[in-house]
Amino acid sequence: MSENLTETTAEAAPKRRPRRAPSLPFSLVLLLLASAVAYIGFAGFDQNLRAARGEGAPGTFTAVSLSCIQHPGHESCTCNGHFTPGDGGETRGVYLHAAGRETCVEGARIGAVDVGADNRVYGPDGSREWILSAFLVLVPLAVAGGIAVTWTRHLRRSATDVG
Protein backbone atom coordinates (compact mmCIF):
# COMPACT_ATOMS: atom_id res chain seq x y z
CA MET A 1 0.00 0.00 0.00
CA SER A 2 2.82 2.42 0.71
CA GLU A 3 4.10 1.81 -2.84
CA ASN A 4 0.79 3.00 -4.28
CA LEU A 5 0.84 6.07 -2.07
CA THR A 6 4.30 7.17 -3.24
CA GLU A 7 3.45 6.58 -6.89
CA THR A 8 0.24 8.60 -6.55
CA THR A 9 2.04 11.45 -4.76
CA ALA A 10 4.77 11.54 -7.42
CA GLU A 11 2.17 11.61 -10.19
CA ALA A 12 0.19 14.40 -8.47
CA ALA A 13 3.23 16.68 -8.15
CA PRO A 14 3.37 19.19 -10.99
CA LYS A 15 6.11 18.59 -13.49
CA ARG A 16 8.75 21.28 -13.45
CA ARG A 17 9.37 22.83 -16.83
CA PRO A 18 12.86 24.01 -17.56
CA ARG A 19 13.03 27.78 -17.51
CA ARG A 20 13.96 29.59 -20.66
CA ALA A 21 17.09 31.68 -20.75
CA PRO A 22 16.61 35.45 -20.86
CA SER A 23 16.94 36.86 -24.36
CA LEU A 24 20.48 38.12 -24.86
CA PRO A 25 19.59 40.43 -27.81
CA PHE A 26 16.72 41.96 -25.82
CA SER A 27 18.95 42.45 -22.77
CA LEU A 28 21.63 44.14 -24.89
CA VAL A 29 19.16 46.46 -26.63
CA LEU A 30 17.61 47.36 -23.27
CA LEU A 31 21.06 48.13 -21.84
CA LEU A 32 21.87 50.27 -24.88
CA LEU A 33 18.63 52.26 -24.50
CA ALA A 34 19.21 52.64 -20.76
CA SER A 35 22.74 53.92 -21.47
CA ALA A 36 21.38 56.50 -23.91
CA VAL A 37 18.83 57.75 -21.37
CA ALA A 38 21.51 57.91 -18.64
CA TYR A 39 23.76 59.91 -21.00
CA ILE A 40 20.96 62.43 -21.50
CA GLY A 41 20.50 62.65 -17.73
CA PHE A 42 24.20 63.22 -17.10
CA ALA A 43 24.56 65.76 -19.94
CA GLY A 44 23.06 68.71 -18.08
CA PHE A 45 23.39 67.48 -14.53
CA ASP A 46 26.13 69.94 -13.53
CA GLN A 47 24.14 72.93 -14.83
CA ASN A 48 21.02 71.66 -13.11
CA LEU A 49 22.82 71.38 -9.77
CA ARG A 50 24.23 74.89 -10.11
CA ALA A 51 20.75 76.16 -10.97
CA ALA A 52 19.26 74.34 -7.96
CA ARG A 53 21.73 76.08 -5.65
CA GLY A 54 21.47 79.43 -7.44
CA GLU A 55 25.19 79.36 -8.27
CA GLY A 56 26.54 81.13 -11.33
CA ALA A 57 27.16 84.58 -12.70
CA PRO A 58 24.70 87.02 -11.10
CA GLY A 59 23.03 89.66 -13.19
CA THR A 60 19.74 91.28 -14.08
CA PHE A 61 16.99 89.94 -16.32
CA THR A 62 14.77 92.52 -18.00
CA ALA A 63 11.41 91.12 -19.14
CA VAL A 64 10.37 91.97 -22.70
CA SER A 65 7.47 89.63 -23.43
CA LEU A 66 5.43 86.81 -21.95
CA SER A 67 3.79 83.97 -23.85
CA CYS A 68 1.62 81.42 -22.04
CA ILE A 69 -0.04 78.17 -23.08
CA GLN A 70 -2.98 76.67 -21.19
CA HIS A 71 -2.75 72.93 -20.49
CA PRO A 72 -5.37 70.86 -18.67
CA GLY A 73 -4.80 71.70 -15.02
CA HIS A 74 -2.01 74.24 -15.39
CA GLU A 75 -0.45 77.01 -17.44
CA SER A 76 3.06 77.09 -18.92
CA CYS A 77 4.65 80.47 -19.55
CA THR A 78 7.84 81.64 -21.21
CA CYS A 79 9.27 84.98 -20.16
CA ASN A 80 11.56 86.37 -22.86
CA GLY A 81 13.96 89.19 -22.24
CA HIS A 82 17.56 90.30 -21.88
CA PHE A 83 20.16 89.26 -19.33
CA THR A 84 22.87 91.73 -18.32
CA PRO A 85 25.72 90.20 -16.29
CA GLY A 86 26.54 91.93 -13.01
CA ASP A 87 30.17 92.35 -14.08
CA GLY A 88 29.10 94.56 -17.00
CA GLY A 89 29.46 91.93 -19.74
CA GLU A 90 27.48 91.82 -22.97
CA THR A 91 23.67 91.75 -22.78
CA ARG A 92 22.04 88.80 -24.53
CA GLY A 93 18.53 87.59 -25.31
CA VAL A 94 17.35 84.70 -23.11
CA TYR A 95 14.27 83.47 -21.28
CA LEU A 96 13.77 83.32 -17.54
CA HIS A 97 13.24 79.73 -16.44
CA ALA A 98 10.05 78.95 -14.48
CA ALA A 99 8.64 82.46 -14.67
CA GLY A 100 4.88 82.95 -14.47
CA ARG A 101 2.43 85.79 -15.07
CA GLU A 102 3.10 87.29 -11.64
CA THR A 103 6.89 87.18 -12.11
CA CYS A 104 7.15 88.33 -15.71
CA VAL A 105 5.85 91.86 -16.11
CA GLU A 106 7.00 93.74 -19.21
CA GLY A 107 9.91 96.03 -18.29
CA ALA A 108 10.43 94.41 -14.87
CA ARG A 109 14.03 93.95 -13.77
CA ILE A 110 14.60 90.69 -11.89
CA GLY A 111 17.75 89.41 -10.24
CA ALA A 112 18.88 86.29 -12.13
CA VAL A 113 21.73 83.82 -12.30
CA ASP A 114 23.48 82.55 -15.45
CA VAL A 115 24.64 78.96 -14.90
CA GLY A 116 26.07 78.54 -18.40
CA ALA A 117 22.97 77.59 -20.42
CA ASP A 118 22.88 79.13 -23.90
CA ASN A 119 19.31 80.41 -23.91
CA ARG A 120 18.06 80.66 -20.33
CA VAL A 121 18.80 82.13 -16.93
CA TYR A 122 17.35 81.27 -13.53
CA GLY A 123 15.75 83.32 -10.82
CA PRO A 124 17.47 83.74 -7.48
CA ASP A 125 15.34 80.94 -5.98
CA GLY A 126 17.03 78.33 -8.16
CA SER A 127 15.43 75.47 -10.05
CA ARG A 128 14.17 71.93 -9.59
CA GLU A 129 15.38 70.64 -12.98
CA TRP A 130 17.85 68.40 -11.15
CA ILE A 131 14.95 66.11 -10.18
CA LEU A 132 14.34 65.10 -13.80
CA SER A 133 18.08 64.64 -14.38
CA ALA A 134 18.34 62.42 -11.30
CA PHE A 135 15.36 60.39 -12.53
CA LEU A 136 16.99 60.00 -15.96
CA VAL A 137 20.12 58.62 -14.28
CA LEU A 138 18.53 56.42 -11.60
CA VAL A 139 15.97 54.63 -13.79
CA PRO A 140 18.61 53.27 -16.22
CA LEU A 141 20.67 52.11 -13.22
CA ALA A 142 17.62 50.22 -11.93
CA VAL A 143 17.07 48.68 -15.39
CA ALA A 144 20.72 47.57 -15.56
CA GLY A 145 20.42 46.12 -12.05
CA GLY A 146 17.28 44.21 -13.03
CA ILE A 147 19.01 42.73 -16.07
CA ALA A 148 22.00 41.74 -13.95
CA VAL A 149 19.76 40.01 -11.38
CA THR A 150 17.86 38.16 -14.11
CA TRP A 151 21.03 36.86 -15.75
CA THR A 152 22.63 35.97 -12.39
CA ARG A 153 19.59 33.91 -11.39
CA HIS A 154 19.57 32.17 -14.76
CA LEU A 155 23.28 31.33 -14.65
CA ARG A 156 23.09 30.07 -11.04
CA ARG A 157 20.06 27.92 -11.89
CA SER A 158 21.86 26.51 -14.92
CA ALA A 159 24.94 25.69 -12.83
CA THR A 160 22.77 23.98 -10.18
CA ASP A 161 20.92 21.91 -12.81
CA VAL A 162 24.20 20.67 -14.32
CA GLY A 163 25.86 19.87 -10.99
N, C-alpha and C positions, 0 to 999 in steps of 0.2 A: 504494500500500500504506500509506503514512503517513496517508492520509485515512481509511482503515478503522480504523487504530489509534486515531486521535483520536476518532472517532465511538464506538468501543467503550468507550474510557476514559470519555468523557462520559456514556454510558449507564450504566456500571457505578457511577459516583459516586452516592451516595445523595442524593435530592432533599431540600433543606432546607425544612422546614415553617416558616412564620412562627410566631413565638412569640406566645402569647396574653398580653394585658396582665394584670397583677395585678388582682385584684378590688378596686375602690375601696371598696365597702360593707364588705367583709370587713376590709380594712386599717383603715378608720375604727372599726369595732366593736372590733377588736383593740387599737387605740390607746386607745380609751375604757376598755376593761377593764384595760389596763396602767396607765392613769392612776389608776383606782380602787384598784388594788393598791398602787401607789406612795404614794397618799395615806394608806392604812392604815399603810404602813411608816413614813412621816414623822410620823404622828400621835403616837406615843409615843417617838420616837427620842431626844428630849432627856432624858426620864425614864430611858430605858434606858441612856444614856451615864452619867448621874449614878449610877445603880445599879451599873454596871460598875466605876466608880471609887470607890464607897462614899461618895459625896458626898451631903450632905443634913443634915437635922436629926437629931443623935444622940439616942438615948434607950434605953429598956429595954423589951424584949418579955417579957411573962409568959405562958407557955404554959398554956392551959386544957384543950384537948382535941386529940386527934390522930385523923384518919380517913384510912385508907389503902385503896387499890384495887390489886389485883394485875392486871397486864397480862402478856401473854406476854413473858418476858424481863426484866421489871423491875416495880418497885412505885412508885406515885405517891401521895405523902402530902400532906395539908393540915394544917398546924399552926395552929389557931385560938387566939387569945388577946387580950391587951390591950397596947397600946403607950402608954408614958408618956414624953413628951418630956423631954429632959434639962434644959430650961429651966423645968420645972414646969408646963407647959401641961396642957390637959385630956386625960385618958386616953380612948382610944377602942378599940373592937373591930376587929381586923384579923386577917389571917393572915400568917405568916412565910413568905416566898417561899423555895422550894427547901429546906425543912426535911424531914428524914427521921426515922425512928424513934430514931436515936441522938442527934439534935439536940433533938427535941421531947419532953421529959419533963414531965408535968403538974407545974405549980408552978415549973418552972425559969425563971430570969431570964437572958435573953440580951441582949447588947448588939446594938442594931439601928439602922438608919438609915431615916428617912422621906424619900423623894425626891419626895413630892407625890402619890403614887397614893392614891386614895380608900380602898381596902380592903386594902392590903398594905404591908408594910415588908420590908426586906432585911437580911440578916445583915451583919456587918462585912467579910466576904470579897467582897461585891459580887454581881454577877449576870452571866450570859452572855446575857440576853435581847436584847442589842444585835445578836447574830449573826442572829437571825431578822429583826429590823428591817432590817438591812443587806441581807439576801437579798431582802426584800420591796421594796426600793428598786432594787437592782442588776438583778434579773431584768426588770422593766418597762423599764429603760433599754436592756437588751440586745434586748428585743423591738422597741422603737422604732428602735433602730439597724438591726436586721434588715429592718424595713419600709422604712426610708430607703434601704438598700443595694439592695433589690429594685426599688424605684421608680426609683432613679438608673440602675441597669443598663437597665431597660426604656426609660426616656426617652432615654438615650444610644444604645441600639440603634435606636430609632425615628428619631432624628435622623440616624444613619449610613445607614439604609435609604433615607431621603428624599433625602439629599445625594448 
